[in-house]
């Protein structure tokens, strides 16, 4: 997702899946595939290389699991504590959140 309007639409009555470090918000879309939007705030992740690492891991994980997801628009919100996470832990957490989101969408 690219435009502010696309992001804004997800914040109205979203399906939520969250942990202490990451929150996923999603709404159904009219496309035939899921779309991803990332927000990694400077106030939670100070350094650019850390923000880029987090976004890269989430994007990569989304790429690997998008075929399992329904056609939804997803916004990923990152909070405190994600900087200290190892890459493998971050991958596992995001995979768990994809599954939780999928269950809530279908359930």
N, C-alpha and C positions, 0 to 999 in steps of 0.2 A: 504494500500500500504506500502511496506516495503523497497524496494531497491532504491538507488539514481537514477537509470535509470528510474524507474517507475515515480518518482517525476519529473525528468527532462523532460520527455515526455509531461507532462501536461503543462509545461511552453511554449511550442511551439503552437501558435495559439489557445489559450483556449477560452472557453465560460466563460464570467465573470459575477459575481453578487457581488456587494460590498456595504458596508456602510462605515461610518467613521472609525469604529473599526475593521471590519472583511472584508476580500475579499475571495471569493470563485472562484477558477479557475477549469475548468472541460474540459475534452475531452472524446469522446465516447471510450468505451473499447470493447474488444472482449468477455468479460465474459457475463454471463446472469444476473448480478447484479451490483449495484453501489459499488465502493470501496472508502475508505476515507483515506486521509493522512493529518496529522496535523503538522504545524510549528508554535510554539509559542516561539519567540525569547527572549533571556534573556535581550536584550537591551530595549524591550518594557515591559516585565513582569519580574521584578528583582528576586522575591522570588519563590523558587521551589514549595511551597505549592499553590501559586497563579497560576502558570503555570499548575500544576496538576488539580486544580479545573476547570480551563477553558477547558482543554482537556477532562476532565471527563464529563462536561456538554455538550460539542459539540458531543462527542462520543455517549452519551446517547440519545441525540436528533436525531442523525443520525440513531441509532438503531430503534427508534420509527417511523421514517419517511422514511426509506430506501425502503419500499414497494411502495412508491409513486414516487420514483425517477427512471429515465431511467437508462440503463446500462452505466454509466459514471465513470471515475476516477476523484475524487474531491480532490483538495489540498486546505486546509483552511489556510490562512495567517492572523495572528492576529497582530494588530497595537496598538498604544497608546490609552488609554481611556477604554480599555476592563477591566482593573483591577478594576476600580471604579464601574463597572456595577454589579447590584444585579443578583442573579441566575435566577430569573424569567424574568428579562429584557433580559438577555443573551439568555435564551430559546426562547423568543418571536422573538428576532432579528434573530437567526439562522433559526427558522421556516420560517420567512419571506424570508430569503435568499435562502432556499431550493425551495420555491415556485417560486421566481424570476428566479432561475437557470433552473427550470423545464420549465417555460414559454419560456425562451430564447432557450432552447434545442429543444423544440417542435415547437416553433414559426418560 
